[in-house]
Amino acid sequence: MGILQNLEQDFEHDDIEKFLQFFRAMCDQFEPLIIKLASDTDKYKQAINELETLAHNTAWASRRLELVEVTDLCVFCEELMNQAKHFTGPASDEFTDWLLLLSDQFEKYCRSYENDDAVLAVFNPTLVKMPNSISK
């Protein structure tokens, strides 16, 4: 039995669908928004707000399903975007590269649910090393 089937036994179908929709939307939009962060100051602010909203929505949906790993990573992302608002942008190369790793982690987690894998994808330990600079 996979992780999605386990959710289906314990939670409402609508809650699972909302979670998958929010998660897939976040994964689909994450990388283009990261590229936007690095382009200029105006796009930086807009992309930070959009990333924060995507993470917030996905955290809300995953929390309803008691998905601690996904919720924690989304809340962390949301808090990081809140901190990044204090900078004017554009994003530093180091921050951009780190966010691309984060995007990849979200994508792996999302695919674990969509594919009904037996277990959630392994966490990438390189994400623990935070970037030294956020903005250029």
Secondary structure, 3 states (H helix, E strand, C coil): CCHHHHHHHHCCHHHHHHHHHHHHHHHHHHHHHHHHHCCCHHHHHHHHHHHHHHHHHHHHHHHHCCCHHHHHHHHHHHHHHHHHCCCCCCECHHHHHHHHHHHHHHHHHHHHHHCCCCCCCCCCHHHHCCCCCCEC
